[in-house]
Amino acid sequence: QVQLVESGGGLVQAGGSLRLSCAGSGIIFRASTMGWYRQAPGKQRELVALISSGGSTNYADSVKGRFTISRDDAKNTVRLQMSNLKPEDTAVYYCTARTLYWGQGTQVTVSS
């Protein structure tokens, strides 16, 4: 059974930072492209960042230069370091493995 468990969300002021973590089990983590998506109220879920099994990364234009995705295959963990947060970053953030498996989401709220 695949499980992805996110943590690290919360409330932060604009300009602040948060780090999200996602712990995976039940998959060959090191062979999987991992990623973060987000969904704001009334909007579709959108890509935030991806990291391949080889470490290549891809970011949404809206977060380039502010967010960094990383992975630790020894710990089956993928992280999203978010800096210079903006109110428009407010959303539920979801971890995904291969866009097939999804976590339950963690709320990020950025106040202005």
Secondary structure, 3 states (H helix, E strand, C coil): CCEEEEECCEEEECCCCEEEEEEEECCCHHHCCEEEEEECCCCCCEEEEEECCCCCEEECHHHCCCEEEEEEHHHCEEEEEECCCCHHHCEEEEEEECCCEECCCEEEEEEC
